[in-house]
Each structure stands twice: as C-alpha cells, then as structure tokens.
Amino acid sequence: MSLMFAASAVLLFAQQAAVSEPVARAEYLATWDALYKEYDLDGDGRVTAQEISQKMTAEQQQAALEANREIFRRIDRDGNGVLSPDEFALLVAQVPPVDPSGFLREFDANGDGTVTLVEHRTVMLSRFDAIDSDKDGVVTPAEMAASTK
C-alpha cells in the first residue's frame, strides 16, 4: 500500500470517526476539494506525482521534526535543553522517499500521470454515495458508522 493511499485511508477514517452531525454531499465534496487544492501546489487544477511527492515529503518532514522534539524532551534527562553528541544523534530522522503510485492508481482515471479535480471528485463522490445508504444527499452519523463496519 502506498503512503498516499494509506494517508487517504487514514484521512477518510478520521473524517468518518469525527462525524457527529449529518454531512451533506456538497459539504463532503468541499472538504475533499480543499484537500485536493493543498496538493495542487502550482494551482493549475492538476495534481502531478511531483506535487504529491513534494506535499507528502513536507508532511513527513514536519512529522519527523515533531517526533524529534518529543524524543529530545524524553532524552534531555536534566531538562537543561542541551544534549550530548550521543544524545543528539538520536534526533536524526531519515524521511523515506514518497511513492505516489498508489494515489495515482486510485485517482488518475485516464492514466496520464496527473489527477484533475474532476478525477479527484469522481472518486470522492463515489465514496460519499457508497456511504449515503438512503441516497438523500446527506450522510448521517449512523450511515458513517455503518460504513466503517
């Protein structure tokens, strides 16, 4: 499973778990459009493998920095804010390369190596429609809960 596919699955799960009020189809789409725009770094309406890699690498670097800060707090035993060279070496985190192929497989309908907003919306609306069991255009907390079983 690619990192992007995993991230998409985690985001979907987090979104489903956080729903406590009905969610209209338009609101659902707006949420996913906003996420799409975060990945469309040059704003041209297409998400490329390079943009996916750049965005995810930045996210991984931020997560690694946060993890390093936590490690620092744990290993700075006397709380003086200074680590020995041996302790500092524990903070180095390698960010693995990002593989956008899973995301592209899932969203790039025409296989051209980019994801348009239309392709992204097609997948996300398909997901919404699968959750909206009564097809009223609104996902209720009960429908969301039922979709995770």
N, C-alpha and C positions, 0 to 999 in steps of 0.2 A: 504494500500500500504506500503510495507516495505521501510525502509530508503534506502537500496541499490537500490531497483527498482526506487525509487524517484531520487536518485543520478544519476543512469544510465540515466533516462529520462532527467534530467537537463543537464547532460553532452552531451547527444545526441542533445538536443535543442540548447545548446550553440555552439556545433560544427556546426550544421546546420545554425544557425544565423550568424556565423563568416565566412562562405564560400563565398568568393568573386571571386574565381578562380575555374576552373574545378578541380575536385578531382578524380584521377584515383583510381581504385579498390585497387591496390597494396598499394597506399599511405593511403587510408582509413583503410585498414587492418593493416598496420604498426602502425598507430595511436592507434588503439584499442589493438593491441598486446602489445604496450608499457604500456597501462593502465593495461592490464591483468598482465603483469610482475610486476607492482607495488603492486598488490595484492598477487602474488605468493611469499610470504615473504621468504620461505626457498629455492626457486629456483628449486623445484622438478618437475615443469611442471603441477602441480595440485593446484587448489585453494580450500582450505577447509573452512568450516564455521568458524573455529577458526581464520584463516588468514583474512577472510573478517571482522570478528569482531575486530581483532587487528588493521587492517588498518583503518577501519571506526572510531573506538574509538579514535585513534590517530588524525584523521582528525577533529573529533568533539571536541577533547580537544584543538587543535590548534585554531579552530574557536571560542571556548569559551574564550580562552586567548585573542584573538584579540578583541572580544566583550567586555571583561573586561577592556582592555586598553582604548577602546573608552568610556566606562562608566566612568572610572577613570578620563579621560580628561574632561568629562562633569561635574562630581561632584566635582572635585578639583577647587572650585569656585575662590579661590585666586591664583591659579596657583603655589602654593609653593611646589607641589609634595608630600604633606603629607595629608593623610585623617584621620579624626577622626575615632574611632572604629565603630561608627554607619555608617559612610560613607563607610568604608572598607567592612562592612558586605554585602553591595550591590554588591561587586565584586564576591562573591562566586557563581559559576555556577555549577550545577549538570549536569553531562553528562549522558543522559539516556542510558540504555543498547541497544546494536545494535542487530537487528533481521535480520540475513542473509537469512531467509527462502524465501523471495521474489526473491532475486538474484538466489538462488539455484533452485527455481521453474522455473525460466526463462532460466537458462543456463545449469543446470545439467540434461542432456538428459537421462542418464541411471539411475538416482535416487540413485547414490551411496554416496551422501553427499559431493562430491568434483566436481570441474569444471576443466576439462582438457583444454588445449589450443585448441584442436580440437573442443570441445563443445562450447567454447567461440567464436572461429572463425565461426562456423556454424551459430550461432545466428547473429553475427555482419555482416557476408557476406549476410545473408538473408535480413537484414535491408538495406544494401547497394544496393542489387539487387532490392529491392522494390522501392528505390528512383531513381535508374538508369532506367528511363522510356523508353529510346530508346535502352537499353541493349548494349551500346557500351563500357562498362567498365570504363566510366568516368562520374562522377556526376558533372553537371554544376550548377552554381548558380541558374538558372531557375528551374532545377529539384529539387534542395534543397528547394527552396521557395515553389514550388508546393507541396512538400511532407509535409509541415507544415500546409497546409490549411485543 
